[in-house]
């Protein structure tokens, strides 16, 4: 794969993974409308590498939170009641539903039916509406310290919608968090923390698939893609969090509607 193609894929994945515009939707469009000439196995290798790069970026950016969550996991096993344990419990509740739903869709082959430009277009438009309403009219005074088991589980149930390309994992979790009354930056931070186990499971499953099939094409290109995606994702996380302190989510809503409309027009 040419360097400019790797750079463009890494740029798109890195920027879109943690903002409410759907990275999976953008990658779906790129694979369908801007084919790289690579085999399906090499495209999968690159996708895994790009997600691995963004995973490293969010772990490094939230390294203190990740350390506390790991300590919370130990506290759960040791049955110690601590703040770290409560945070880890909230993340587990927010992650379990989407992993179970993804496993069911994979087993049934349902995910393949969702990977189309038309689905991306409609999902981008349809889910932009509740995102705008929740951000515009939702209360905005709760911080992450106010997170409880029930809202964490509700966020996890909302995250199931992210299995639809174009819906955006970040978008649906931000929508739910804002609807539940969480302040915009707090909602964004928890959404990004929720991404860690989800991306890790996706990368691990895809890597296992590659191992079982014995397909390791273009490893050097994949490493480059991962590094670039990680750099772009780290910058994107920092910029987006800064934006949430000053701006609403309206620019992203407008972009989603425009993108969906453009895709439907082209179709």
KOLKE-826220 format. One record per residue: residue number from 1; x, y, z of N, C-alpha, C in turn. Coordinates in nm, 3 decimals. Example, Ala and Ser with C-alpha at 12.3 -4.5 7.8 and 13.67 -1.06 7.14 Angstrom:
residues 2
SITE seq     n_u     n_v     n_w    ca_u    ca_v    ca_w     c_u     c_v     c_w
SITE   1   1.319  -0.569   0.780   1.230  -0.450   0.780   1.320  -0.330   0.780
SITE   2   1.285  -0.225   0.708   1.367  -0.106   0.714   1.290   0.003   0.787
end
This chain:
residues 267
SITE seq     n_u     n_v     n_w    ca_u    ca_v    ca_w     c_u     c_v     c_w
SITE   1   0.085  -0.119   0.000   0.000   0.000   0.000   0.088   0.124   0.000
SITE   2   0.053   0.220  -0.082   0.131   0.343  -0.092   0.126   0.421   0.040
SITE   3   0.234   0.495   0.067   0.242   0.568   0.193   0.125   0.665   0.208
SITE   4   0.087   0.734   0.098  -0.020   0.831   0.110  -0.153   0.765   0.147
SITE   5  -0.174   0.639   0.102  -0.296   0.567   0.140  -0.295   0.532   0.289
SITE   6  -0.178   0.486   0.337  -0.165   0.454   0.479  -0.186   0.579   0.563
SITE   7  -0.126   0.689   0.520  -0.139   0.815   0.593  -0.284   0.859   0.599
SITE   8  -0.356   0.847   0.488  -0.495   0.891   0.483  -0.583   0.803   0.572
SITE   9  -0.563   0.670   0.566  -0.639   0.579   0.650  -0.614   0.608   0.799
SITE  10  -0.487   0.628   0.833  -0.450   0.656   0.972  -0.509   0.789   1.018
SITE  11  -0.509   0.887   0.930  -0.564   1.019   0.961  -0.714   1.008   0.989
SITE  12  -0.785   0.938   0.902  -0.930   0.923   0.918  -0.963   0.846   1.045
SITE  13  -0.897   0.732   1.065  -0.923   0.651   1.184  -0.885   0.726   1.312
SITE  14  -0.768   0.788   1.313  -0.722   0.856   1.432  -0.811   0.972   1.472
SITE  15  -0.856   1.049   1.374  -0.940   1.166   1.404  -1.081   1.126   1.442
SITE  16  -1.138   1.027   1.373  -1.281   0.997   1.391  -1.314   0.898   1.502
SITE  17  -1.214   0.826   1.553  -1.244   0.721   1.652  -1.311   0.775   1.778
SITE  18  -1.271   0.891   1.825  -1.319   0.938   1.954  -1.408   1.061   1.946
SITE  19  -1.447   1.100   1.826  -1.543   1.209   1.811  -1.671   1.151   1.753
SITE  20  -1.786   1.217   1.771  -1.915   1.156   1.736  -1.951   1.159   1.587
SITE  21  -1.864   1.099   1.504  -1.893   1.096   1.359  -1.880   0.956   1.300
SITE  22  -1.844   0.855   1.378  -1.834   0.714   1.337  -1.711   0.682   1.255
SITE  23  -1.610   0.629   1.320  -1.490   0.585   1.250  -1.519   0.462   1.164
SITE  24  -1.604   0.370   1.215  -1.636   0.249   1.138  -1.711   0.286   1.010
SITE  25  -1.797   0.387   1.020  -1.868   0.432   0.900  -1.773   0.489   0.796
SITE  26  -1.676   0.567   0.840  -1.580   0.626   0.747  -1.491   0.518   0.683
SITE  27  -1.449   0.420   0.764  -1.367   0.312   0.708  -1.447   0.227   0.611
SITE  28  -1.575   0.205   0.642  -1.662   0.130   0.550  -1.670   0.200   0.415
SITE  29  -1.689   0.331   0.418  -1.698   0.408   0.294  -1.565   0.404   0.218
SITE  30  -1.455   0.414   0.289  -1.326   0.416   0.223  -1.295   0.282   0.157
SITE  31  -1.329   0.173   0.222  -1.303   0.041   0.165  -1.391   0.017   0.042
SITE  32  -1.513   0.074   0.044  -1.605   0.051  -0.067  -1.582   0.145  -0.185
SITE  33  -1.551   0.270  -0.154  -1.544   0.371  -0.259  -1.402   0.412  -0.296
SITE  34  -1.306   0.379  -0.213  -1.167   0.414  -0.245  -1.079   0.292  -0.221
SITE  35  -1.101   0.185  -0.298  -1.026   0.061  -0.277  -0.876   0.083  -0.291
SITE  36  -0.802   0.016  -0.201  -0.657   0.033  -0.200  -0.586  -0.061  -0.295
SITE  37  -0.659  -0.159  -0.347  -0.595  -0.258  -0.432  -0.538  -0.373  -0.351
SITE  38  -0.549  -0.368  -0.219  -0.498  -0.473  -0.132  -0.600  -0.586  -0.122
SITE  39  -0.552  -0.701  -0.079  -0.641  -0.814  -0.056  -0.724  -0.787   0.069
SITE  40  -0.832  -0.864   0.085  -0.918  -0.848   0.202  -0.839  -0.874   0.330
SITE  41  -0.748  -0.972   0.326  -0.667  -1.003   0.444  -0.577  -0.886   0.481
SITE  42  -0.517  -0.822   0.381  -0.430  -0.707   0.408  -0.510  -0.588   0.460
SITE  43  -0.632  -0.570   0.408  -0.718  -0.463   0.458  -0.755  -0.488   0.604
SITE  44  -0.782  -0.616   0.638  -0.815  -0.650   0.776  -0.695  -0.625   0.866
SITE  45  -0.576  -0.662   0.817  -0.454  -0.638   0.895  -0.437  -0.490   0.924
SITE  46  -0.460  -0.407   0.822  -0.447  -0.263   0.840  -0.553  -0.210   0.936
SITE  47  -0.676  -0.258   0.927  -0.782  -0.214   1.018  -0.746  -0.247   1.163
SITE  48  -0.694  -0.368   1.184  -0.653  -0.407   1.319  -0.543  -0.315   1.370
SITE  49  -0.446  -0.287   1.282  -0.333  -0.201   1.320  -0.382  -0.060   1.354
SITE  50  -0.473  -0.007   1.274  -0.524   0.127   1.299  -0.596   0.134   1.433
SITE  51  -0.678   0.033   1.463  -0.748   0.030   1.591  -0.651   0.012   1.707
SITE  52  -0.548  -0.069   1.686  -0.448  -0.088   1.790  -0.377   0.044   1.819
SITE  53  -0.350   0.122   1.715  -0.286   0.251   1.734  -0.373   0.347   1.815
SITE  54  -0.503   0.350   1.784  -0.593   0.438   1.859  -0.610   0.388   2.003
SITE  55  -0.605   0.256   2.022  -0.614   0.200   2.156  -0.495   0.246   2.241
SITE  56  -0.376   0.239   2.185  -0.258   0.285   2.258  -0.269   0.433   2.292
SITE  57  -0.324   0.511   2.197  -0.337   0.655   2.219  -0.426   0.686   2.338
SITE  58  -0.543   0.620   2.345  -0.637   0.651   2.454  -0.584   0.599   2.588
SITE  59  -0.512   0.488   2.585  -0.453   0.435   2.708  -0.346   0.530   2.761
SITE  60  -0.262   0.580   2.671  -0.156   0.673   2.712  -0.217   0.803   2.762
SITE  61  -0.318   0.853   2.691  -0.378   0.981   2.729  -0.444   0.972   2.867
SITE  62  -0.514   0.861   2.892  -0.584   0.843   3.019  -0.510   0.744   3.108
SITE  63  -0.378   0.750   3.106  -0.297   0.650   3.177  -0.326   0.647   3.327
SITE  64  -0.354   0.762   3.387  -0.386   0.763   3.530  -0.519   0.693   3.556
SITE  65  -0.618   0.723   3.472  -0.749   0.659   3.485  -0.737   0.508   3.463
SITE  66  -0.658   0.470   3.362  -0.641   0.327   3.333  -0.576   0.256   3.450
SITE  67  -0.476   0.320   3.510  -0.409   0.262   3.627  -0.510   0.242   3.741
SITE  68  -0.597   0.342   3.762  -0.697   0.331   3.868  -0.799   0.222   3.837
SITE  69  -0.836   0.209   3.711  -0.932   0.105   3.672  -0.874  -0.034   3.691
SITE  70  -0.747  -0.050   3.658  -0.682  -0.180   3.680  -0.676  -0.211   3.829
SITE  71  -0.644  -0.109   3.909  -0.644  -0.129   4.055  -0.785  -0.163   4.103
SITE  72  -0.885  -0.103   4.038  -1.023  -0.134   4.073  -1.059  -0.277   4.040
SITE  73  -1.005  -0.329   3.930  -1.027  -0.469   3.896  -0.971  -0.562   4.002
SITE  74  -0.853  -0.527   4.052  -0.793  -0.605   4.160  -0.879  -0.597   4.285
SITE  75  -0.933  -0.479   4.312  -1.018  -0.460   4.430  -1.147  -0.542   4.419
SITE  76  -1.199  -0.555   4.297  -1.318  -0.638   4.277  -1.287  -0.783   4.313
SITE  77  -1.174  -0.832   4.264  -1.135  -0.970   4.293  -1.109  -0.990   4.442
SITE  78  -1.053  -0.887   4.505  -1.022  -0.896   4.649  -1.140  -0.858   4.737
SITE  79  -1.250  -0.820   4.672  -1.372  -0.780   4.743  -1.347  -0.665   4.840
SITE  80  -1.269  -0.568   4.791  -1.245  -0.446   4.869  -1.333  -0.335   4.815
SITE  81  -1.398  -0.262   4.901  -1.484  -0.152   4.861  -1.402  -0.024   4.853
SITE  82  -1.370   0.019   4.731  -1.291   0.139   4.710  -1.352   0.220   4.596
SITE  83  -1.305   0.344   4.582  -1.350   0.428   4.470  -1.306   0.367   4.338
SITE  84  -1.185   0.311   4.334  -1.138   0.246   4.211  -1.227   0.128   4.174
SITE  85  -1.272   0.054   4.274  -1.360  -0.060   4.246  -1.491  -0.011   4.186
SITE  86  -1.546   0.096   4.239  -1.672   0.149   4.185  -1.654   0.193   4.041
SITE  87  -1.543   0.260   4.011  -1.518   0.303   3.874  -1.502   0.185   3.780
SITE  88  -1.431   0.083   3.824  -1.413  -0.037   3.742  -1.546  -0.107   3.719
SITE  89  -1.630  -0.111   3.822  -1.763  -0.172   3.809  -1.847  -0.098   3.707
SITE  90  -1.841   0.035   3.711  -1.917   0.115   3.615  -1.872   0.086   3.472
SITE  91  -1.741   0.072   3.452  -1.690   0.046   3.318  -1.732  -0.093   3.270
SITE  92  -1.733  -0.190   3.360  -1.777  -0.325   3.324  -1.923  -0.324   3.282
SITE  93  -2.007  -0.254   3.360  -2.149  -0.245   3.328  -2.171  -0.174   3.195
SITE  94  -2.086  -0.078   3.164  -2.100   0.000   3.040  -2.044  -0.073   2.919
SITE  95  -1.970  -0.182   2.942  -1.905  -0.254   2.833  -1.973  -0.386   2.801
SITE  96  -2.022  -0.454   2.904  -2.079  -0.587   2.885  -2.186  -0.597   2.777
SITE  97  -2.288  -0.508   2.775  -2.396  -0.522   2.678  -2.349  -0.521   2.532
SITE  98  -2.259  -0.431   2.496  -2.217  -0.423   2.356  -2.133  -0.545   2.317
SITE  99  -2.054  -0.598   2.409  -1.974  -0.716   2.378  -2.065  -0.837   2.355
SITE 100  -2.169  -0.851   2.437  -2.264  -0.961   2.418  -2.341  -0.946   2.287
SITE 101  -2.383  -0.823   2.258  -2.456  -0.798   2.134  -2.368  -0.822   2.012
SITE 102  -2.242  -0.780   2.020  -2.149  -0.801   1.909  -2.125  -0.949   1.885
SITE 103  -2.111  -1.025   1.994  -2.090  -1.169   1.981  -2.210  -1.235   1.914
SITE 104  -2.332  -1.190   1.950  -2.452  -1.247   1.889  -2.460  -1.213   1.740
SITE 105  -2.425  -1.090   1.705  -2.428  -1.050   1.564  -2.322  -1.124   1.482
SITE 106  -2.204  -1.141   1.541  -2.099  -1.214   1.471  -2.139  -1.359   1.448
SITE 107  -2.199  -1.420   1.548  -2.240  -1.560   1.537  -2.348  -1.579   1.431
SITE 108  -2.433  -1.477   1.417  -2.543  -1.487   1.320  -2.507  -1.434   1.182
SITE 109  -2.390  -1.369   1.173  -2.350  -1.309   1.046  -2.420  -1.178   1.018
SITE 110  -2.488  -1.124   1.118  -2.566  -1.003   1.098  -2.484  -0.879   1.072
SITE 111  -2.359  -0.875   1.121  -2.276  -0.755   1.102  -2.250  -0.728   0.955
SITE 112  -2.237  -0.832   0.874  -2.205  -0.814   0.733  -2.316  -0.739   0.660
SITE 113  -2.440  -0.760   0.703  -2.553  -0.693   0.637  -2.558  -0.543   0.667
SITE 114  -2.488  -0.503   0.772  -2.490  -0.361   0.810  -2.382  -0.280   0.741
SITE 115  -2.286  -0.348   0.679  -2.172  -0.277   0.621  -2.201  -0.235   0.477
SITE 116  -2.277  -0.128   0.467  -2.307  -0.071   0.336  -2.311   0.080   0.346
SITE 117  -2.286   0.146   0.234  -2.284   0.292   0.233  -2.421   0.349   0.270
SITE 118  -2.527   0.282   0.228  -2.661   0.332   0.257  -2.691   0.328   0.406
SITE 119  -2.649   0.220   0.473  -2.668   0.209   0.618  -2.590   0.319   0.689
SITE 120  -2.465   0.342   0.644  -2.382   0.447   0.704  -2.451   0.583   0.690
SITE 121  -2.507   0.610   0.572  -2.571   0.738   0.546  -2.691   0.761   0.637
SITE 122  -2.782   0.663   0.641  -2.902   0.679   0.721  -2.871   0.684   0.870
SITE 123  -2.777   0.601   0.915  -2.740   0.601   1.057  -2.677   0.734   1.096
SITE 124  -2.595   0.788   1.007  -2.530   0.916   1.034  -2.633   1.026   1.055
SITE 125  -2.737   1.025   0.972  -2.841   1.128   0.980  -2.934   1.105   1.098
SITE 126  -2.985   0.982   1.108  -3.087   0.951   1.209  -3.034   0.972   1.351
SITE 127  -2.912   0.924   1.378  -2.860   0.935   1.514  -2.804   1.073   1.545
SITE 128  -2.795   1.159   1.444  -2.752   1.296   1.469  -2.861   1.374   1.543
SITE 129  -2.987   1.337   1.517  -3.099   1.411   1.576  -3.104   1.396   1.728
SITE 130  -3.107   1.274   1.784  -3.108   1.264   1.931  -2.979   1.313   1.994
SITE 131  -2.868   1.306   1.921  -2.743   1.361   1.973  -2.757   1.510   1.995
SITE 132  -2.814   1.579   1.897  -2.834   1.724   1.910  -2.931   1.756   2.024
SITE 133  -3.043   1.683   2.031  -3.144   1.711   2.133  -3.089   1.688   2.273
SITE 134  -3.015   1.578   2.291  -2.960   1.548   2.423  -2.856   1.652   2.463
SITE 135  -2.775   1.696   2.367  -2.672   1.795   2.399  -2.733   1.933   2.422
SITE 136  -2.839   1.962   2.348  -2.900   2.095   2.358  -2.988   2.108   2.481
SITE 137  -3.065   2.005   2.513  -3.164   2.018   2.619  -3.134   1.935   2.743
SITE 138  -3.032   1.848   2.736  -2.999   1.768   2.853  -2.935   1.853   2.962
SITE 139  -2.957   1.813   3.088  -2.891   1.883   3.197  -2.741   1.863   3.185
SITE 140  -2.663   1.950   3.246  -2.518   1.942   3.225  -2.440   1.976   3.351
SITE 141  -2.482   1.918   3.463  -2.414   1.952   3.588  -2.345   1.832   3.653
SITE 142  -2.370   1.710   3.606  -2.312   1.592   3.670  -2.168   1.569   3.623
SITE 143  -2.082   1.536   3.718  -1.945   1.498   3.688  -1.932   1.346   3.696
SITE 144  -1.816   1.293   3.657  -1.797   1.148   3.659  -1.810   1.090   3.799
SITE 145  -1.782   1.171   3.901  -1.796   1.123   4.038  -1.939   1.089   4.073
SITE 146  -2.036   1.140   3.994  -2.177   1.112   4.020  -2.225   0.985   3.949
SITE 147  -2.136   0.918   3.875  -2.174   0.797   3.803  -2.216   0.688   3.901
SITE 148  -2.326   0.623   3.869  -2.377   0.511   3.948  -2.396   0.390   3.856
SITE 149  -2.434   0.277   3.915  -2.448   0.154   3.836  -2.556   0.166   3.728
SITE 150  -2.669   0.225   3.763  -2.780   0.233   3.668  -2.745   0.315   3.544
SITE 151  -2.696   0.439   3.559  -2.659   0.514   3.438  -2.545   0.447   3.360
SITE 152  -2.453   0.381   3.430  -2.345   0.311   3.360  -2.402   0.200   3.272
SITE 153  -2.500   0.126   3.324  -2.563   0.020   3.247  -2.642   0.077   3.129
SITE 154  -2.710   0.189   3.152  -2.785   0.253   3.043  -2.691   0.299   2.932
SITE 155  -2.575   0.350   2.969  -2.474   0.388   2.869  -2.427   0.264   2.792
SITE 156  -2.414   0.153   2.864  -2.374   0.030   2.798  -2.479  -0.019   2.699
SITE 157  -2.606  -0.007   2.736  -2.713  -0.046   2.645  -2.716   0.045   2.522
SITE 158  -2.693   0.175   2.543  -2.688   0.269   2.431  -2.573   0.236   2.337
SITE 159  -2.464   0.186   2.392  -2.346   0.158   2.312  -2.371   0.045   2.211
SITE 160  -2.473  -0.036   2.235  -2.509  -0.142   2.139  -2.540  -0.082   2.003
SITE 161  -2.600   0.037   2.003  -2.637   0.102   1.877  -2.514   0.131   1.792
SITE 162  -2.396   0.137   1.854  -2.273   0.167   1.782  -2.233   0.055   1.688
SITE 163  -2.297  -0.062   1.700  -2.268  -0.173   1.609  -2.319  -0.144   1.469
SITE 164  -2.403  -0.041   1.457  -2.450   0.003   1.326  -2.349   0.102   1.270
SITE 165  -2.280   0.071   1.161  -2.184   0.165   1.104  -2.251   0.298   1.069
SITE 166  -2.193   0.406   1.117  -2.251   0.538   1.094  -2.318   0.593   1.217
SITE 167  -2.361   0.504   1.310  -2.426   0.552   1.432  -2.325   0.622   1.521
SITE 168  -2.202   0.571   1.525  -2.091   0.627   1.603  -2.098   0.585   1.750
SITE 169  -1.998   0.509   1.793  -1.990   0.468   1.933  -1.980   0.591   2.023
SITE 170  -1.894   0.683   1.985  -1.881   0.807   2.062  -2.012   0.885   2.061
SITE 171  -2.078   0.888   1.945  -2.201   0.964   1.933  -2.313   0.912   2.021
SITE 172  -2.336   0.780   2.019  -2.448   0.726   2.098  -2.418   0.731   2.247
SITE 173  -2.292   0.714   2.287  -2.260   0.722   2.430  -2.265   0.866   2.480
SITE 174  -2.221   0.961   2.397  -2.234   1.102   2.435  -2.381   1.140   2.444
SITE 175  -2.461   1.093   2.349  -2.604   1.119   2.349  -2.668   1.070   2.479
SITE 176  -2.634   0.947   2.516  -2.693   0.889   2.638  -2.643   0.962   2.763
SITE 177  -2.514   0.990   2.768  -2.458   1.057   2.886  -2.515   1.197   2.903
SITE 178  -2.529   1.270   2.792  -2.587   1.405   2.801  -2.733   1.396   2.840
SITE 179  -2.804   1.296   2.786  -2.944   1.277   2.822  -2.962   1.242   2.969
SITE 180  -2.861   1.177   3.027  -2.866   1.141   3.169  -2.817   1.254   3.259
SITE 181  -2.779   1.367   3.198  -2.747   1.485   3.277  -2.600   1.509   3.305
SITE 182  -2.510   1.439   3.234  -2.368   1.457   3.260  -2.313   1.575   3.181
SITE 183  -2.225   1.648   3.245  -2.159   1.763   3.183  -2.084   1.715   3.058
SITE 184  -2.073   1.802   2.958  -2.025   1.762   2.826  -1.885   1.699   2.831
SITE 185  -1.792   1.761   2.900  -1.657   1.705   2.906  -1.654   1.574   2.982
SITE 186  -1.733   1.565   3.090  -1.740   1.441   3.167  -1.796   1.328   3.080
SITE 187  -1.897   1.360   3.001  -1.956   1.261   2.911  -1.853   1.214   2.809
SITE 188  -1.776   1.307   2.756  -1.674   1.272   2.656  -1.565   1.185   2.717
SITE 189  -1.522   1.217   2.837  -1.417   1.139   2.902  -1.463   0.996   2.928
SITE 190  -1.586   0.980   2.980  -1.634   0.845   3.007  -1.654   0.768   2.877
SITE 191  -1.700   0.835   2.774  -1.716   0.771   2.643  -1.582   0.717   2.593
SITE 192  -1.475   0.795   2.612  -1.343   0.751   2.566  -1.291   0.636   2.650
SITE 193  -1.317   0.639   2.781  -1.277   0.527   2.865  -1.354   0.400   2.828
SITE 194  -1.481   0.416   2.791  -1.560   0.302   2.746  -1.503   0.240   2.618
SITE 195  -1.433   0.321   2.541  -1.379   0.271   2.415  -1.265   0.172   2.437
SITE 196  -1.196   0.182   2.549  -1.075   0.100   2.569  -1.105  -0.049   2.563
SITE 197  -1.198  -0.103   2.645  -1.224  -0.247   2.636  -1.288  -0.288   2.504
SITE 198  -1.368  -0.201   2.445  -1.434  -0.234   2.318  -1.331  -0.246   2.206
SITE 199  -1.245  -0.148   2.193  -1.141  -0.152   2.090  -1.046  -0.268   2.114
SITE 200  -1.011  -0.291   2.241  -0.920  -0.400   2.275  -0.979  -0.534   2.233
SITE 201  -1.108  -0.556   2.259  -1.173  -0.682   2.220  -1.180  -0.696   2.069
SITE 202  -1.212  -0.585   1.999  -1.217  -0.590   1.853  -1.080  -0.626   1.796
SITE 203  -0.976  -0.560   1.845  -0.841  -0.585   1.795  -0.797  -0.727   1.825
SITE 204  -0.828  -0.776   1.946  -0.788  -0.912   1.983  -0.860  -1.016   1.898
SITE 205  -0.989  -0.996   1.876  -1.067  -1.091   1.795  -1.018  -1.092   1.651
SITE 206  -0.994  -0.974   1.597  -0.947  -0.965   1.458  -0.806  -1.025   1.444
SITE 207  -0.723  -1.001   1.545  -0.588  -1.058   1.543  -0.594  -1.210   1.549
SITE 208  -0.684  -1.263   1.631  -0.701  -1.409   1.639  -0.745  -1.465   1.505
SITE 209  -0.834  -1.392   1.437  -0.880  -1.435   1.305  -0.764  -1.442   1.206
SITE 210  -0.678  -1.341   1.211  -0.562  -1.340   1.122  -0.467  -1.456   1.154
SITE 211  -0.447  -1.483   1.283  -0.358  -1.592   1.324  -0.411  -1.726   1.275
SITE 212  -0.541  -1.748   1.292  -0.601  -1.876   1.253  -0.595  -1.896   1.102
SITE 213  -0.603  -1.786   1.027  -0.599  -1.795   0.882  -0.458  -1.790   0.827
SITE 214  -0.361  -1.763   0.915  -0.222  -1.757   0.872  -0.193  -1.642   0.778
SITE 215  -0.265  -1.532   0.794  -0.252  -1.417   0.704  -0.185  -1.302   0.778
SITE 216  -0.062  -1.272   0.737   0.016  -1.169   0.803   0.074  -1.071   0.700
SITE 217  -0.002  -1.046   0.594   0.051  -0.960   0.489   0.075  -0.817   0.536
SITE 218   0.175  -0.754   0.478   0.203  -0.612   0.497   0.217  -0.572   0.644
SITE 219   0.297  -0.646   0.719   0.313  -0.615   0.861   0.384  -0.481   0.882
SITE 220   0.483  -0.452   0.796   0.552  -0.324   0.808   0.459  -0.207   0.784
SITE 221   0.372  -0.221   0.685   0.274  -0.116   0.657   0.176  -0.103   0.774
SITE 222   0.137  -0.217   0.832   0.044  -0.215   0.945   0.105  -0.142   1.064
SITE 223   0.235  -0.167   1.090   0.302  -0.100   1.202   0.307   0.050   1.180
SITE 224   0.333   0.091   1.056   0.335   0.234   1.024   0.196   0.294   1.043
SITE 225   0.093   0.223   0.996  -0.043   0.271   1.012  -0.082   0.285   1.157
SITE 226  -0.041   0.189   1.241  -0.072   0.194   1.384  -0.006   0.315   1.449
SITE 227   0.120   0.339   1.415   0.192   0.452   1.474   0.128   0.584   1.435
SITE 228   0.096   0.599   1.309   0.035   0.723   1.261  -0.104   0.743   1.321
SITE 229  -0.184   0.636   1.324  -0.319   0.646   1.381  -0.312   0.683   1.528
SITE 230  -0.214   0.629   1.599  -0.198   0.662   1.741  -0.167   0.808   1.763
SITE 231  -0.079   0.863   1.678  -0.044   1.004   1.690  -0.165   1.093   1.662
SITE 232  -0.236   1.063   1.554  -0.353   1.143   1.517  -0.462   1.130   1.624
SITE 233  -0.480   1.010   1.679  -0.584   0.988   1.780  -0.552   1.065   1.908
SITE 234  -0.426   1.065   1.949  -0.386   1.137   2.071  -0.417   1.285   2.057
SITE 235  -0.385   1.341   1.941  -0.413   1.483   1.916  -0.563   1.507   1.914
SITE 236  -0.637   1.416   1.848  -0.781   1.430   1.836  -0.849   1.427   1.973
SITE 237  -0.805   1.336   2.060  -0.861   1.328   2.196  -0.843   1.460   2.269
SITE 238  -0.722   1.513   2.264  -0.692   1.637   2.337  -0.773   1.755   2.283
SITE 239  -0.778   1.764   2.150  -0.852   1.875   2.088  -1.001   1.865   2.118
SITE 240  -1.056   1.744   2.108  -1.200   1.727   2.130  -1.239   1.759   2.274
SITE 241  -1.159   1.715   2.370  -1.190   1.746   2.510  -1.185   1.896   2.535
SITE 242  -1.089   1.963   2.472  -1.083   2.108   2.486  -1.206   2.175   2.423
SITE 243  -1.251   2.120   2.310  -1.369   2.175   2.243  -1.493   2.162   2.329
SITE 244  -1.506   2.049   2.402  -1.626   2.027   2.482  -1.639   2.128   2.595
SITE 245  -1.529   2.194   2.632  -1.534   2.293   2.739  -1.590   2.426   2.689
SITE 246  -1.588   2.446   2.556  -1.626   2.577   2.502  -1.740   2.570   2.400
SITE 247  -1.754   2.456   2.332  -1.851   2.446   2.223  -1.953   2.336   2.249
SITE 248  -2.067   2.346   2.181  -2.165   2.238   2.183  -2.124   2.134   2.079
SITE 249  -2.205   2.030   2.064  -2.178   1.925   1.966  -2.243   1.955   1.832
SITE 250  -2.299   2.075   1.816  -2.368   2.111   1.691  -2.281   2.095   1.566
SITE 251  -2.153   2.136   1.567  -2.072   2.118   1.446  -2.065   1.973   1.399
SITE 252  -2.061   1.880   1.492  -2.055   1.739   1.456  -2.190   1.691   1.403
SITE 253  -2.298   1.745   1.460  -2.432   1.711   1.411  -2.448   1.758   1.267
SITE 254  -2.406   1.879   1.239  -2.415   1.933   1.102  -2.332   1.849   1.006
SITE 255  -2.211   1.812   1.049  -2.125   1.730   0.963  -2.190   1.596   0.933
SITE 256  -2.250   1.534   1.033  -2.313   1.403   1.014  -2.429   1.410   0.915
SITE 257  -2.511   1.512   0.930  -2.625   1.527   0.839  -2.576   1.554   0.697
SITE 258  -2.475   1.639   0.685  -2.419   1.669   0.552  -2.356   1.546   0.490
SITE 259  -2.283   1.469   0.569  -2.219   1.348   0.518  -2.324   1.247   0.472
SITE 260  -2.424   1.223   0.557  -2.529   1.129   0.520  -2.603   1.173   0.394
SITE 261  -2.634   1.302   0.386  -2.703   1.353   0.268  -2.618   1.338   0.142
SITE 262  -2.489   1.365   0.153  -2.399   1.353   0.038  -2.391   1.207  -0.009
SITE 263  -2.385   1.115   0.084  -2.378   0.972   0.047  -2.505   0.931  -0.026
SITE 264  -2.620   0.969   0.029  -2.747   0.931  -0.035  -2.759   0.995  -0.172
SITE 265  -2.709   1.116  -0.187  -2.713   1.182  -0.318  -2.626   1.107  -0.419
SITE 266  -2.508   1.066  -0.375  -2.419   0.992  -0.462  -2.475   0.854  -0.498
SITE 267  -2.547   0.794  -0.404  -2.608   0.663  -0.431  -2.723   0.674  -0.527
end
